[in-house]
């Protein structure tokens, strides 16, 4: 077999007995790393440490893996200002997370004869969020609906990295100022927890049921 030393150095071609002797001498494992090579290649290593490091690398790779997600937001052509601002807020959040957003304008009855209303609404939304996203698919009519897809300027991996950095910064600040964090918690409790209700309400809009609700 061709033997590789613990530091990656080439020991050379040695018989199995000699390789086992060296493994015992270094208090390491003899691991076959290239069975199909001629001759086979083996390496002296700490196999337990090797498996642990490999598992950690695989875990980190999965953690940083980005999946393309398309969120959906449905609006009516005559949506009122409050509902528009609420739904725009969700679109902003989706784009900040690095997700694409499919915007659907739903027409009913005589509204179908006024497609320009939906087109103007989609253009308005695209302009309002242009700092975070761009029009990936231009508005097009699909039966009783008009659809447009917005793509984020940031890649999913970048958004994930920024989110982790922000979380780490918050933890560091809380650790450096424990009294301040305690005072903030007491203020929330004194107010009856109202400050915590807004994020929960906004998060509920990400569920399929809310995302599919009509404006």
C-alpha positions in Angstrom: 0.0 0.0 0.0 1.0 3.6 -0.4 1.2 5.2 3.0 0.6 8.9 3.9 1.8 10.1 7.2 -0.2 12.0 9.9 1.0 15.4 8.5 0.3 14.5 4.9 3.8 13.5 4.1 4.4 10.6 1.7 5.9 7.6 3.6 6.0 5.5 0.4 4.9 2.0 -0.5 5.1 -0.2 2.5 3.7 -3.7 3.4 0.6 -3.9 5.7 2.6 -5.1 8.6 4.9 -2.1 8.5 1.9 0.3 8.2 0.3 -1.2 11.2 3.5 -1.0 13.1 3.8 2.7 12.3 0.2 3.3 13.3 0.8 1.7 16.7 4.0 3.7 17.1 2.2 7.0 16.4 -0.9 5.9 18.4 -3.0 6.6 15.4 -5.5 4.7 13.1 -4.6 3.2 9.7 -7.4 4.4 7.4 -7.8 3.5 3.8 -8.5 6.7 1.8 -8.3 5.5 -1.8 -9.3 1.8 -2.2 -9.4 1.9 -6.0 -5.9 3.3 -6.4 -3.1 1.0 -7.4 -1.6 0.4 -4.9 -4.4 1.4 -2.4 -3.7 4.5 -0.4 -3.9 4.6 3.4 -3.3 7.3 5.9 -2.3 7.5 9.5 -4.8 9.7 11.4 -7.0 10.0 14.4 -10.2 8.6 12.9 -12.5 9.8 15.7 -11.2 13.4 15.3 -11.6 13.1 11.5 -15.2 12.0 11.8 -16.0 14.8 14.2 -14.5 17.5 12.0 -16.2 16.1 9.0 -19.6 16.2 10.8 -18.9 19.8 11.9 -18.1 20.9 8.3 -21.3 19.2 7.0 -23.3 20.9 9.7 -21.9 24.3 8.8 -22.6 23.7 5.1 -26.2 22.9 5.8 -26.5 25.9 8.1 -25.3 28.2 5.3 -27.3 26.5 2.6 -29.8 28.8 1.0 -33.1 27.6 -0.4 -35.0 29.7 -2.9 -38.4 30.6 -1.4 -41.2 32.4 -3.2 -43.6 34.2 -0.8 -47.0 35.3 -2.0 -49.0 38.4 -1.3 -52.5 39.0 -2.7 -54.1 42.4 -3.1 -57.3 43.8 -4.5 -57.1 46.7 -7.1 -59.1 49.0 -4.8 -57.2 48.2 -1.6 -57.5 50.8 1.2 -54.3 52.7 2.3 -54.1 50.9 5.7 -54.2 47.5 4.2 -51.8 48.5 1.5 -49.2 49.7 4.1 -49.6 46.5 6.0 -49.1 44.2 3.0 -46.2 46.4 1.8 -44.6 45.9 5.2 -44.7 42.1 4.7 -43.3 42.4 1.2 -40.4 44.5 2.7 -39.8 41.8 5.3 -39.7 39.1 2.7 -37.3 40.9 0.5 -35.0 41.7 3.5 -34.9 37.9 4.2 -33.7 37.4 0.6 -37.0 35.8 -0.6 -38.8 36.4 -3.8 -42.3 37.7 -3.6 -45.2 36.9 -6.0 -47.7 39.7 -6.0 -51.2 38.8 -7.2 -53.9 41.4 -7.9 -57.3 39.7 -7.8 -60.1 41.2 -10.0 -63.8 40.6 -9.4 -66.8 41.5 -11.4 -66.5 44.7 -13.3 -63.0 45.2 -12.0 -61.8 42.9 -14.8 -62.6 45.6 -17.3 -60.1 47.9 -15.5 -56.8 46.0 -15.7 -54.9 49.3 -15.6 -55.9 49.6 -11.9 -54.0 46.5 -11.1 -51.0 47.5 -13.2 -50.7 50.9 -11.5 -50.9 49.3 -8.1 -48.2 46.8 -8.9 -46.0 49.6 -10.3 -46.6 51.6 -7.2 -45.5 48.7 -5.0 -42.4 48.0 -7.0 -41.4 51.7 -6.7 -42.0 51.7 -2.9 -39.7 48.7 -2.4 -37.1 49.4 -5.1 -34.4 49.8 -2.5 -34.9 46.2 -1.5 -36.1 44.4 -4.6 -36.6 44.6 -8.4 -39.2 43.5 -10.8 -38.1 40.0 -11.8 -41.2 39.2 -13.8 -43.3 42.1 -15.3 -47.0 42.3 -14.5 -49.0 40.0 -16.7 -52.7 39.0 -16.8 -53.6 35.5 -15.8 -57.3 35.0 -16.0 -59.0 37.1 -13.4 -55.6 37.8 -11.7 -52.6 40.0 -12.6 -49.2 38.7 -11.4 -45.8 40.2 -10.8 -42.7 38.7 -9.2 -40.3 40.8 -7.2 -36.7 39.6 -6.6 -34.5 40.7 -3.7 -31.3 42.7 -4.3 -29.6 40.6 -1.6 -28.9 36.9 -2.0 -30.4 34.6 0.5 -27.0 33.7 1.9 -26.2 37.4 2.5 -29.5 38.0 4.2 -28.9 35.0 6.5 -25.4 36.1 7.3 -26.6 39.6 8.2 -29.4 38.2 10.4 -26.9 36.0 12.3 -24.6 39.1 12.7 -27.5 41.2 14.0 -28.5 38.4 16.4 -24.9 38.1 17.7 -24.7 41.9 18.2 -27.9 41.9 20.2 -26.6 39.1 22.4 -23.3 40.9 22.9 -25.2 44.1 23.8 -27.4 42.3 26.3 -24.4 40.7 27.9 -22.6 44.0 28.1 -25.6 45.8 29.5 -27.6 43.3 31.6 -29.3 46.1 33.6 -30.6 47.8 30.5 -32.0 44.5 29.2 -33.7 43.9 32.5 -35.3 47.4 32.5 -36.5 46.8 28.9 -38.1 43.5 30.0 -39.8 45.2 33.0 -41.2 48.0 30.8 -42.7 45.4 28.5 -44.3 43.7 31.5 -45.6 47.0 32.9 -47.2 47.8 29.6 -49.0 44.4 29.6 -46.8 43.0 26.9 -48.2 45.2 24.1 -44.8 45.7 22.5 -44.5 42.0 21.9 -47.8 41.8 20.1 -46.8 43.6 16.9 -44.1 41.1 15.8 -46.5 38.2 16.5 -49.2 39.7 14.4 -46.8 40.4 11.5 -45.4 36.9 11.6 -48.9 35.4 11.4 -49.2 37.0 8.0 -46.5 34.7 6.7 -48.7 31.7 7.1 -50.4 30.2 4.0 -53.8 31.2 5.3 -53.0 34.8 5.8 -50.9 35.1 2.7 -53.9 33.8 0.7 -56.4 36.2 2.4 -58.0 38.9 0.3 -57.1 42.5 0.9 
